[in-house]
Amino acid sequence: MQQMMRRNVSRLTMGTAAAAIGIGVLGVGAPAQAASTVAMRLQMTCSSGGFTGWMRLYGTQGRDLWGNKYTIGTATKIQYKIKPKGGSRVHNDVFLDYATPSEQSTGGLFKVVRSGDHALSDNKWHTIREKDFGVGRVDGIWQMSFIFDLKDKKDPRCSKSKQN
């Protein structure tokens, strides 16, 4: 009986040591990698008909499973600014779309944000989205578009695309 208990204790000790070594090999308990800081990751501008529109995207840098970096992992805030052609207007449209290179070639875009004909043109920065969203694990193509409001005239438009 004593011999059987010694064998079980010995197995338990050996099993615990093996588990501890296994945990160390797998890296469990290793210090976590520091999170990427939120920073401006993308800025674009375009002009048409005397108006100028800017868009900024803030977020964190991403990494894939192999440790490769990509520009934006999580977007945290999107802002726009419109410099008006005269007085301030309120019926401008702002759009931001995103696509991976393969989606872009087939015409597929992820609609990130739409202002709904309510964007202000007062030459001040306005936050249009402040909800975190994951961008993906590949760098993609961002497309910004503005439709500037002119009273009783055809509204000028501009767009700009940028690969990150």
QUIJO-V38526 format. One record per pair of residues at least 24 apart in sequence whose ideal C-beta (glycine too) atoms are under 10 Angstrom apart, sorted by the first residue. I is the first residue (numbers start at 1). GAP is how many residues later the second one is. If there is no record, write none. Layout:
i: <I & I>
gap: <GAP & GAP>
This chain:
i: <33 & 33 & 35 & 35 & 35 & 35 & 36 & 36 & 36 & 36 & 36 & 36 & 36 & 36 & 37 & 38 & 38 & 38 & 38 & 38 & 39 & 40 & 40 & 41 & 41 & 41 & 41 & 41 & 41 & 41 & 41 & 41 & 42 & 42 & 42 & 42 & 42 & 42 & 42 & 42 & 42 & 42 & 43 & 43 & 43 & 44 & 44 & 44 & 44 & 44 & 44 & 44 & 44 & 45 & 45 & 45 & 45 & 45 & 45 & 46 & 46 & 46 & 46 & 46 & 46 & 46 & 46 & 47 & 47 & 47 & 47 & 47 & 47 & 48 & 48 & 48 & 48 & 48 & 48 & 48 & 48 & 48 & 49 & 49 & 49 & 49 & 49 & 49 & 49 & 49 & 49 & 50 & 50 & 50 & 50 & 50 & 50 & 50 & 51 & 51 & 51 & 51 & 51 & 51 & 51 & 51 & 51 & 51 & 51 & 51 & 51 & 51 & 51 & 51 & 51 & 52 & 52 & 52 & 52 & 52 & 52 & 52 & 52 & 52 & 52 & 53 & 53 & 53 & 53 & 53 & 53 & 53 & 53 & 53 & 53 & 53 & 53 & 53 & 53 & 53 & 53 & 53 & 53 & 54 & 54 & 54 & 54 & 54 & 54 & 54 & 54 & 54 & 55 & 55 & 55 & 55 & 55 & 55 & 55 & 55 & 55 & 55 & 55 & 55 & 55 & 55 & 55 & 56 & 56 & 56 & 56 & 57 & 57 & 57 & 57 & 57 & 57 & 57 & 57 & 57 & 58 & 58 & 59 & 59 & 59 & 59 & 60 & 60 & 62 & 62 & 62 & 62 & 62 & 62 & 63 & 64 & 64 & 64 & 65 & 68 & 68 & 69 & 70 & 70 & 70 & 70 & 70 & 70 & 70 & 71 & 71 & 71 & 71 & 71 & 71 & 72 & 72 & 72 & 72 & 72 & 72 & 72 & 72 & 73 & 73 & 73 & 73 & 74 & 74 & 74 & 74 & 75 & 75 & 75 & 75 & 75 & 75 & 75 & 75 & 75 & 76 & 76 & 76 & 76 & 76 & 77 & 77 & 77 & 77 & 77 & 77 & 78 & 78 & 78 & 78 & 78 & 78 & 78 & 78 & 78 & 78 & 79 & 79 & 79 & 79 & 79 & 79 & 79 & 80 & 80 & 80 & 80 & 80 & 80 & 80 & 80 & 80 & 80 & 80 & 80 & 80 & 81 & 81 & 81 & 81 & 81 & 81 & 81 & 81 & 82 & 82 & 82 & 82 & 82 & 82 & 82 & 82 & 82 & 82 & 83 & 83 & 83 & 83 & 83 & 84 & 84 & 84 & 84 & 84 & 84 & 84 & 85 & 85 & 85 & 85 & 85 & 86 & 86 & 86 & 87 & 87 & 87 & 88 & 88 & 88 & 88 & 88 & 89 & 89 & 89 & 89 & 89 & 89 & 89 & 89 & 89 & 90 & 90 & 90 & 90 & 90 & 90 & 90 & 91 & 91 & 91 & 91 & 91 & 91 & 91 & 91 & 91 & 91 & 91 & 91 & 92 & 92 & 92 & 92 & 92 & 92 & 92 & 92 & 92 & 92 & 92 & 93 & 93 & 93 & 93 & 93 & 93 & 93 & 93 & 93 & 93 & 94 & 94 & 94 & 94 & 94 & 94 & 94 & 94 & 94 & 94 & 95 & 95 & 95 & 95 & 95 & 95 & 95 & 95 & 96 & 96 & 96 & 96 & 96 & 96 & 97 & 97 & 97 & 97 & 97 & 97 & 97 & 97 & 98 & 98 & 98 & 98 & 98 & 98 & 98 & 98 & 99 & 99 & 99 & 99 & 99 & 99 & 100 & 100 & 100 & 100 & 100 & 100 & 100 & 101 & 101 & 101 & 101 & 101 & 102 & 102 & 103 & 103 & 104 & 104 & 104 & 104 & 104 & 105 & 109 & 109 & 109 & 109 & 110 & 110 & 110 & 112 & 112 & 112 & 113 & 114 & 115 & 115 & 117 & 117 & 119 & 119 & 119 & 119 & 120 & 121 & 121 & 121 & 135 & 138 & 139 & 139 & 140>
gap: <30 & 34 & 25 & 26 & 38 & 39 & 24 & 25 & 26 & 27 & 33 & 36 & 37 & 38 & 24 & 36 & 37 & 38 & 39 & 94 & 37 & 37 & 39 & 30 & 31 & 32 & 33 & 34 & 35 & 94 & 101 & 123 & 29 & 30 & 33 & 36 & 54 & 56 & 100 & 102 & 120 & 122 & 36 & 101 & 119 & 52 & 98 & 99 & 100 & 115 & 116 & 117 & 118 & 36 & 38 & 99 & 101 & 113 & 115 & 98 & 99 & 100 & 111 & 112 & 113 & 114 & 115 & 36 & 99 & 101 & 109 & 111 & 113 & 37 & 98 & 99 & 100 & 107 & 108 & 109 & 110 & 111 & 36 & 99 & 101 & 104 & 105 & 106 & 107 & 108 & 109 & 33 & 34 & 35 & 36 & 98 & 100 & 106 & 31 & 32 & 33 & 34 & 35 & 38 & 41 & 70 & 95 & 96 & 97 & 98 & 99 & 104 & 105 & 106 & 107 & 29 & 30 & 31 & 32 & 33 & 69 & 71 & 94 & 96 & 106 & 27 & 28 & 29 & 30 & 39 & 40 & 41 & 66 & 68 & 91 & 92 & 93 & 94 & 95 & 104 & 105 & 106 & 107 & 25 & 26 & 27 & 28 & 29 & 69 & 71 & 90 & 92 & 24 & 25 & 26 & 27 & 39 & 40 & 41 & 58 & 73 & 87 & 89 & 90 & 91 & 105 & 107 & 24 & 25 & 69 & 71 & 39 & 41 & 55 & 56 & 72 & 78 & 85 & 87 & 107 & 69 & 72 & 73 & 74 & 75 & 76 & 72 & 75 & 72 & 73 & 74 & 75 & 76 & 77 & 74 & 72 & 73 & 74 & 72 & 69 & 70 & 70 & 65 & 66 & 67 & 68 & 69 & 70 & 94 & 64 & 68 & 69 & 71 & 92 & 93 & 26 & 62 & 63 & 64 & 67 & 68 & 70 & 92 & 61 & 62 & 63 & 64 & 58 & 59 & 60 & 61 & 37 & 38 & 54 & 56 & 57 & 58 & 59 & 60 & 67 & 53 & 54 & 55 & 56 & 57 & 50 & 51 & 52 & 53 & 54 & 55 & 34 & 35 & 48 & 49 & 50 & 51 & 52 & 53 & 55 & 66 & 45 & 46 & 47 & 48 & 49 & 50 & 51 & 33 & 35 & 39 & 40 & 41 & 44 & 45 & 46 & 47 & 48 & 49 & 64 & 66 & 38 & 39 & 40 & 41 & 42 & 43 & 44 & 45 & 37 & 38 & 39 & 40 & 41 & 42 & 44 & 64 & 66 & 67 & 38 & 39 & 40 & 41 & 65 & 36 & 37 & 38 & 39 & 64 & 65 & 66 & 36 & 63 & 64 & 65 & 71 & 35 & 64 & 65 & 34 & 35 & 64 & 32 & 33 & 34 & 35 & 36 & 30 & 31 & 32 & 33 & 59 & 60 & 61 & 62 & 66 & 27 & 28 & 29 & 30 & 31 & 32 & 59 & 24 & 26 & 27 & 28 & 29 & 30 & 56 & 57 & 58 & 59 & 60 & 64 & 25 & 26 & 27 & 28 & 29 & 54 & 55 & 56 & 57 & 58 & 63 & 24 & 25 & 26 & 52 & 53 & 54 & 55 & 56 & 62 & 64 & 24 & 25 & 26 & 32 & 34 & 50 & 51 & 52 & 53 & 54 & 24 & 33 & 48 & 49 & 50 & 51 & 52 & 64 & 32 & 33 & 46 & 47 & 48 & 49 & 43 & 44 & 45 & 46 & 47 & 48 & 62 & 64 & 35 & 37 & 38 & 42 & 43 & 44 & 45 & 66 & 37 & 41 & 42 & 43 & 44 & 62 & 35 & 36 & 37 & 38 & 39 & 40 & 41 & 37 & 38 & 39 & 40 & 62 & 36 & 38 & 37 & 38 & 36 & 37 & 39 & 57 & 59 & 36 & 31 & 32 & 33 & 34 & 25 & 26 & 30 & 30 & 31 & 32 & 31 & 31 & 31 & 32 & 30 & 32 & 27 & 28 & 29 & 30 & 29 & 25 & 27 & 28 & 29 & 26 & 24 & 25 & 24>
